[in-house]
Structures are given as structure tokens and as C-alpha cells.
Amino acid sequence: MGEPEIRQRGDDDLKACAEALATVHEADRYPARWPADPGGWLTPDSMLGAWVAVEGPDVLGHVALTRTDEALAVDAGLPARELASVARLFVTASARRRGVAGALLAAVTKAAASRGLRAVLEVEDGGRAAMALYERAGWRRAGSRPGDWTTADGRAALLHTYVAPGSGTR
């Protein structure tokens, strides 16, 4: 297997993205609650763009870039207008340990920078592998706060805010 292709997501990719997301939900309970409209969940109103990792016809992973809400901006220590949020990042179980998540994270971070924005994200405390990925990529944890939802294993969510490498944060 070669390197998967990272490209902008097209409308024709949504069905395959939803199918890939279903496998991730089954394996990892992400998202914690299965959405009634997976395609809509993958396309939030605040979306600035989305990318997929593909190998032939198969979607291996997905990531979106969205506008940043005020709570996340406060945690990041920067104005929301200077930020873009990484969202809906997932990689299928069969594609893990191949650098797919890192490649998607790099692509979305570059896309934010090309807009003059700093990438930020939230991750729930149970996402230890994800946090390790972000930290290996040079992201910095800027804060933590309780979430307003319950995880799949019944815990109150604890959200950690990460900021992409660069200057200008506290």
C-alpha cells in the first residue's frame, strides 16, 4: 500500500465518508451519539472546508475546518476571528498506524494558515491516542473545561483545547 491521497472532499464523497464514520463509531464510539443525518453531521453550518484521505475508491479518513466558537477561543487565548477549528477528524481502524491522521491534521492546519487563521481543536479526555498525535505534531494544550454531554461510557465529558504550532498564544 502506498501513501493515501489527501484531497478536498467533494459532494460525491459524502456517502463513503458516512460509511467510514459508521465503522469508526462501531469501533470507537465516535461520535458518542450516532447522528440522524451523518452527511449533515460531517457538514456543519460553520464549515470552511473538508478533506478526505482516500486510497482508490476507499475513504480512509476525514477532517473538516470550521469557524471557531467563543468558548473555544477563550480557552485558546485568542480572538475567534483569528482561529479556525479542526472538527470531524477520524480515520478508519484499518487505516490506522499509517500516518493518515497526521496527514489530515497537516492538511487542515495548512488550509487554516492559508486563510491567515490559527488552527485549534477540542478533544475529549478519553481520546488519549488523539492527544498524543496532536502533541507529537507540536500542538499545545491551552486549557480544559467540562463538556455539556456524557461520553459513550457514561462519564461527564472533559474537553481539552489544543492550539496548532505558531506564535501569538499565551
N, C-alpha and C positions, 0 to 999 in steps of 0.2 A: 504494500500500500504506500502510495506517495503522500505528498502533502495535500491536505484538503484545500479547496479553493474558498477564499473568503470574499464574498461579494455582497452588494446591496440586495436586500430582499425585494423580490417582486411579488405582485399580487398572485401570480401563479404558484408561488412557494407556500402560501398560507396553509393549504391542506396538508402538505408534507410536514410543515412546522408543527401543526396541531397534532399530527400523528407522532412526531418525535417527542413533543411535550407530553403526550399520554404515556409514553414509555418512561419518561423521567418521573412523572407523577407516580406511576406504579412502583418504581424502584426507590424513590427518594421522598415522596410526598411533597414535591414541588410542582406547582404551587400547593400550599397547605390545603386549600379547598379547590376542587376542580371547578373551573368556570363553566357557566351555562353556555357561553359563546367563546370557545378557545381562540378563534380568529380575532374576535374583538378584544379579548384579554391581551393578545400579542400585539395589538394595535391601539394603545391607549390614546385618548384625545390629545394628550400633551406631547405626542411622539414627534421627534425631529427627523428620525431615520431609523432604519433597522437593517441588520446584516445577518447573513447565514453562512455557515460553514457547510460546504457540500462536497460530496465525492460521487461523481457520476450523478445519478438521479436521487441519491440519498441525502437528506438533510441531517447533518451530524450535530449541529448546534445553532444557536440563535442569540442575538443580543439587540436591544433597542436603545436609543438615546432619546431622552425626554426633557422637557423643561423641568426645572427644579422647584419644589415647593418650599415655602418659607421655613418650615420646621427643619428640613434637611439643610437648608442654607445656614440657619442659626447654628446647627451642630458643626457644620463645616467651617464656620467663622468667616464666611464671605457672602456678599450680596447675591441673591438668587439670580439676578441679571447677568452675573459673571460665570454662572455654573450651568452644566448640563448633567443630567442624571443617567447613569447606566442602569438599565432595567431589563427584565425578562431574559437574563443571561442563563443559558442552560446548555449542556452537552449530553448527548445520549450515553448511556452506560457503555455501549460497545465502542464508543469513540474516545473514551477517557484514557488518560496517560499517553496521549499523542500530541499534546500541545495545542489542542483545539480551543480550549477555554482561553489560554494565554493569547492565541492569535486573534480571537474575537475581542478580547479585552483591549489588545493593542489597536485593533481597527477602530473600535468605538472611541477610544481615547484620542486617537489621531483625528477622527472626524470632529470631536468636540473642539480640539485645538485649532482645526482649520476654520472654525466659526469664531475663534477668539475666546472660547469658553474652557473652563477647567472642569474636568470630569469628576463627579462624586457618585457615591453609591451607598446603599444601606444593605446590610446583611444581617440575618437573624443569627443569634448566638449559636444555634445548632449547626451552622454552616462552617464548621472548622476547616474543611478542605478548601472552601472558597476563600476564607480569610487568609489561609496560608498562601494561596495563589496571589491574592492582592498584595500581601506583604513581600513576597518574592519579587513581584513586579515593581516594587518601590512605593506602593501606595501607603499612606499614613492614616492610622486610626485617629480621628479627630474628636470623637465623642460617642456616647452611648445613651440610650433612653428606652424606657419601656414602650412597647408597641400597644396598640389597642385591639389586639386579637390574640387568639390562642393557637399555639403550634399544633401540628398533627398528633404529637404525643401528649397533648394536654397542658403544656407549660404556658405561662404568660410569656408572650414574645418579648425578647430583649434585642433591640436593634443597635447595631454598631455602624457609625458613619465613617467611611473611608474617602480620602481625597487623593486624586492622582498626583504623581510627582510633578514638581514645579515650584515656583516661588510664590510668595504672597499670602501664605496662610499663617495663622498664629502658631 
